[in-house]
Amino acid sequence: MFTKGQQMATGTRRQQQKAETQGLILDSARALFEVNGFQGTTIRAIAARAGVALGTVCAHFPNKESLLAAALAEDLEQIQNEFLTTLSKDSDPEEQLLHMIRAGYTFWGRRPALSRVLLKEIWFLEGPWAERVRHRDARALELFK
């Protein structure tokens, strides 16, 4: 029989394993999307590269579009945080907008193949990863109200 502390440690270990698996899947998705493009990459190929079962990928991400959004969400959030911390609140709105555009182009320039696909697909994405990406954009636009 497990003590309460042992059960919590097991739960924590399970959560850590899930996060590591999700990381492997996302790394595989990024790599394959960049090499093969979005259309040329299958979820089956992502699973094989990550070393997990196809069902494991589907348990973490309901579709390929959510994989794309998740693969870029952290990078997008990092760029936005850099943008927000370096933005001068005292500058005029035009300079603030140019600062935001520069940050965006910096991101898009890091992964042009993935960025093209994300820009094309982002308006039609559904699910929590898509909401996370769109929320990031809405948060940035709030500055110009």
Rosetta blueprint (number, residue, H / E / L):
1 M L
2 F L
3 T L
4 K H
5 G H
6 Q H
7 Q H
8 M H
9 A H
10 T H
11 G H
12 T H
13 R H
14 R H
15 Q H
16 Q H
17 Q H
18 K H
19 A H
20 E H
21 T H
22 Q H
23 G H
24 L H
25 I H
26 L H
27 D H
28 S H
29 A H
30 R H
31 A H
32 L H
33 F H
34 E H
35 V H
36 N H
37 G L
38 F L
39 Q L
40 G L
41 T L
42 T L
43 I H
44 R H
45 A H
46 I H
47 A H
48 A H
49 R H
50 A H
51 G L
52 V L
53 A L
54 L H
55 G H
56 T H
57 V H
58 C H
59 A H
60 H H
61 F L
62 P L
63 N L
64 K H
65 E H
66 S H
67 L H
68 L H
69 A H
70 A H
71 A H
72 L H
73 A H
74 E H
75 D H
76 L H
77 E H
78 Q H
79 I H
80 Q H
81 N H
82 E H
83 F H
84 L H
85 T H
86 T H
87 L L
88 S L
89 K L
90 D L
91 S L
92 D L
93 P H
94 E H
95 E H
96 Q H
97 L H
98 L H
99 H H
100 M H
101 I H
102 R H
103 A H
104 G H
105 Y H
106 T H
107 F H
108 W H
109 G H
110 R H
111 R L
112 P H
113 A H
114 L H
115 S H
116 R H
117 V H
118 L H
119 L H
120 K H
121 E H
122 I H
123 W H
124 F H
125 L L
126 E L
127 G L
128 P H
129 W H
130 A H
131 E H
132 R H
133 V H
134 R H
135 H H
136 R H
137 D H
138 A H
139 R H
140 A H
141 L H
142 E H
143 L H
144 F H
145 K L
